[in-house]
Amino acid sequence: MNRCYFCQKNKQVDYKDVETLKIFISGQMKIYPRKKTGLCNSHQRKLKTAIKRARVLGLLPFTVN
C-alpha cells in the first residue's frame, strides 16, 4: 500500500509552496485524483483547497496558455 506523500515526509499542505503543488497537477492544470496521487483522504482535501487558493491568488494558473 502506498503511503501518503505528506504523511511520509511529515509536511503540511501549504498554498504558498507552489513547487510541491505542481507535483499533483496535470499538464492541463487539472488536479490529479486520489488514486493517482496516492494521498490519504484528509490530505487530498487539503491539497484541493490549497491549489484553489493558490489559483485565486495568482500563484498557479487556472489554465494552460
Secondary structure by P-SEA (a helix, b strand, c coil): ccccccccccccccccaaaaaaaaccccccccccccccccaaaaaaaaaaaaaaaaacccccccc
